[in-house]
Amino acid sequence: MDKDRDNEIKAIRTVFDEYLPRFNNILLDTRFIALAVVHTNVDRIYGSIDNAVGREGIRNSALRFVELEGYTVFKFSLTFYWAEIESFIDAFLKSWLTYAKPPATLEIFEKITFAQSVREFENLTRSEVITLYVQGLKDKVRAGSEIKTFFAALDKVGLSECDGDEKKNLERTFTELQQIRNIMVHKSGIVDKRMITACPWLKSRPEIEVGKLYPLSIEVMQDYGKRIFDLTDHILDRLGKYADSTWTVE
């Protein structure tokens, strides 16, 4: 039991020790890059205008220019941020299946088949095999969005949910974030019907409209940035529930 517990702790620390600093850095980088963009462009534009009246005359144009530059920064920051979230999800599942719950011990994997032959499997590294298991698990429990699929996968590997309301709030937040990422990458930030269908609650926000640019700002970016720590807290709650039911106190 002690060895099992040590492996489970290793599975947790392996991922959290790597990703928590990375998420924190994204938060800081987004804020400071945005500030740098704003100040650099304002100084450049205003510095070339000596006449105070002239400066006031171009104020709106300058601010609009800065807004567009800032939007580009936010767009790329958010896209990178979502990629890190996806990477974190896969890394956590890989670590859990490597150290804590080997696939052979879980019923769900009896129902999953792979395209690779036995010989091909034998030629794979352990890491490559676990990667295939993670992908097979996610495909088996696919649930509409990446976050819902992740939660469904956690349920199947022994980490059942703790708080239903918290889970729903996280699903809503990260489904929305995934949709924002999608329109940034594929629609240049223009809200489409697919986004509204996936996130019907957005209909109540008048600033969000199909065919219009999604309103990104530094406040929006920082709010989404902080939500990742709500997700990691939720995972820790699941781990705590798991530990209470499986670990023995000596």
N, C-alpha and C positions, 0 to 999 in steps of 0.2 A: 504493500500500500504506500509506503514511504517513497519508493521509486516511482510509482505512478504519480503521486502528488508532486514530486520534484519535476517530472516531465511536463506535467500540466502547468506548473509555474514557469518553466522554461519556455513553453509554447506562448504564454502570455507576454513574458518579458522580451522575448526575441523580437516580437512585432512592435509592442508599445514603445520600447526603448528607441527603436529606429524611427517610428512614424510621428510620435508626439512632437519632437523637436522640429520635424519637417513641416507639420501643420502650423506650428507657431511661427516658423520663419515665413511661411506664405502670408500669414496675417500681417506681419511686420513689413515684408517686402511690398505688399499691395499698398499699404498706407504710405510708405516713404517714396515709392516710385510715383504714385499719384501726386504727392506733394511736390516732388521734383519737377514733374511735367508742368504742373500749374505755375510754379514760381519761375521756372526757366522761360516759358513762353511769355508770361506777363512782362518779365524784365526785358526780354528781347523786343517785344512789340512797343512797350511804353518807352523804352530807352531811346528809340529812334524818333520820338516825337517831342520837340522842344516846347511847342505851344500848348498851354494848358487846355485851351478850348479844343484844339485838335485832339488832345488825349481823350477828352470827354466824348468827343464825336466818334471815336473808334472804340469806345468802351464796350458796347454791346457786341461788336464784331470780334473784338479780342477775347471776350469771355466765351463767345460761341466757339472760337477757334480752340481755346483751352478745353472747353467741354468735349469737343470732338476728339482732341488728343487724349484727354483723360479716358474717354469711353473706349478707345483702342487699347489702352493699358488695362482697363478693367476686363475687357473682353478676353484678352490673352491670359490674364491672371486667373480668371474664372475657368477658362478651358484647362489650364494647367492644374488648377485646384481639383477639378473633377477627375482628371487623370490620376492624381494622387489618391483620391478617395477610392477609385476602382482598384488601384494598386494595393492599397491598404486592405480592402476587402479580400482580395485574392491571397495576399500575404498572410492574413490572419487564418483563413481557412487552411492554407497549406501548412502553416505552423501547427495548428491544432491537430490536423491529420497526421503530421509527422511525429510529433512528440507526445500528444495526449490521447488521441483516439485513432489508432490505425484503421484504415478502411476495412480490413478483414474482421474487425470487431463490431462493425455497424451494419445493421440489417439493410439499410437503404442501398448499399453497394451490391447487394445480391440481385437487385433489380436493374442495375445499370450495365449496359454492354458497351464495348469499345470496338472501333474499327481495326485496331492493331491485332496482329496475330500473337500467339504465345511467344514465338521466336522474337518478334519485334519488341515485345514487352521485355524480354530477357536482356535485350541490348540497350535498354534505356537506363539512365541513372536513376537513383532513388528520387531525386528532385523532379526529374522529368515525369516519372510515374505519378508522383503526388500531384503534379500540375494537371495531368490527365484526369485524375480522380476529382480534383476540384472542378474542372470544367464539366465533367460528367455529372457531378452532383448539381451544379447550377443549372445545367440543361434539364435535368430531371424535375427540378422544383421550380422552373422558370415561372415568375409570377407578375409579369407586366412591366416592372421597373427594376433597376439594379438593387435598390435598397430592399424592396419586397422579396426579391430573390435571395438576397443575403440573409434576411431574417428567416425565410423558409429553410435555408440551408442550415442555419444555426439550430433550428428546431430538430433537424434530422441528425445532427452530430452531438446531441446531448445537452445543448445549451438552450433550454426552453425559456420563453419570455417571462418577465416578471410583472410588468405594468402594461396592461393593454392600451391605456390612454397614451402613455408615453410612446409606445410603439407606433400608434396611429399618427401622432404628431411628427415623429421622425420620418415616417413613410411619406407624409405630406411634404415636409421640408425638402427631403432629398429627391423625391420625385420631381418637385418643382425645379430644383437645382439642375437635375439631369436634363429636363426640358429646356431650361435656359441655355445650358451648354449646347444642346442640339441646334437651337436656332442661331446661336453665335457662330457655330461651325458651318452649318448648312444654309442658313437664311440671312447671314450678315446682321443678325440681331433683330430681324423682323418677326413679330409674333405671328404664328400661324394657327390654323384650326386644330391641328394635331396637339399643340401645346395646351390649348383651352380644353380639349377633350380629355387629356390626361390630367389636367389640373382645373376642374370646373369651378373651384373656389376663386380662381382669378377673375371670374366674371363680375365679382363684386368690387373689383378695384378699377375705378374709372380711368386711371392712367395707363392701364394695360388694355390694348385693343388690337384685334386681328388686323394685320396690314401696317401696323405702326411699330416704331423702334421700341424695343423693351427698355424701360428706364433704369439703366445701371448708374450707380453712384458709389462714392466711397463708403457711405453709410450702409448701402445694400451689401457691398462686398464684405465689409467687416462683420455684418450680421450673419451672413452665410459662413464666414470664416469661423465664427464662434460656435456655430452649430455642430461642427465636427466633434467638439468636446462633449456635446450632449450625446452624440452617437457613441463615443468611447466610454462615457459613463454608463450608458445603457448596456454595452457589452460587459463592462465590469459588474453590473448588477446581475446579469445572467450568469457570469462566472461565480459570483458570490452565492447565488442560489444553487449552482452545481456543486460548489465546495461544501455547502451546508448539508447537502444530501449524500455526498460520497466520501468526504474526508473524515477521518477519525481523529479525535482530540486525545493526545496522550497525556 
